């Protein structure tokens, strides 16, 4: 059984940094594509970054986070990490990890404010 669990959210001041982690259990993390999405109340879930399946994988970012967020995959720990720098209030959302276009985590709240 596949499980996807996110961690690392919290409250941070504008301009600050956070690191989100997503652990996949029950399958190899690089067997399918995996990525991060975020959602604010009243809006659709937005894809922000993903990496394709395979040994190396290719990474893509939404324009809204390009240059500020960095995605990395650790196949030893079966984990996907998202380094978020220069955070803005508009980055405030619940962040979700998705593996294989099918499995979702429970989400982790990121709040950017003073």
N, C-alpha and C positions, 0 to 999 in steps of 0.2 A: 504494500500500500504506500502510495506516494504522499509525503507530507511536505508542506512548504511553510516555513516559519520565519517571519521578519523580526528584526530587532534594531535598536539604535536611534529611534525617534526621540524627540524631546523639544524643549524650548530653547531657542537660541536668539541672540540679538542680530539685527541686520548687519550683514558683513561677516558674520561668523560662519562656522563650519560644523558639519555633522557627518557621521559615517553610518550608513545603513548596511545591514547584513541580511542575507537571505540564505537559509540553510535548507537544502533539499535532501530528504531522506527517502530511502526506498528505491533510488535509481541514481544513475550517474548524472551529475548536473549538466554535463556537456552533451548528453544524448539528444536533447532537444534544445531549441532556442529558449532563452530565458531573458526576462526583462523587468523593468520597473515601470509602474503606472502610478498616477496620483489622481485624487478626486477631492473636490470641495463640494459642500452641500449645494444641491440645485444644479450642478453641472455634470456633464458626462465624464467618465473616467478617461484620463489623458495618458497616452503612452509617452514616456520621456526618454527611455534608453533601453536598448536591448543588445544582445549578442547572439549570433547564430550558433547552431550546433557544430560539433566537431572539435578537433584538437586545439586549434587556435581560435577560430571564430572571427567574424567581422562585427564591429561595434557601430551602432548608430545612435544619434542623439536628436532630440527635438530642438528646434531653434531656440526655444525659450531657456534651455539649460546648457547649450553648447558653449564650451569654453569655461564653464563653471563646475560642471559635474563630470566625474570620471568613473567609468564602469570597469570593474575587474572581476575575473572569475578565478577561483581557486579550486582546481580539480582535486587536490589532496584533501581539503576540508569540505569539498562538495558545496561550496558557498559562492554566492554572488555578492559583491560589495559595491556600494555606490558612495563615492566621496563627493560631498556637496560643499562647495566653497562659495564665498561671496553671496551668501544667502540673502534673499529679499523677502519682504512681507508677502509678496504674491506667490512665493514657494510654499506657503502654508497650505497643508493638505494632509489627507491620509494617504500614505504611500503603500502600495501593494506590489508584491512580487508575483510574477506569473511564470510558470514553467510549462513548456510544451503547449502553449495556447489553451491549456485546459485546467491546470491546477493553480489555485490562488491561495495566497496566505491570508491571514486574518487582518493584516494592515497594521501600520505603525504611524502614530500621529507626529507630524512635524509642524511646529509652530514657530514662526519667525516674527519676533516682536520684542519690544522693550519691557 
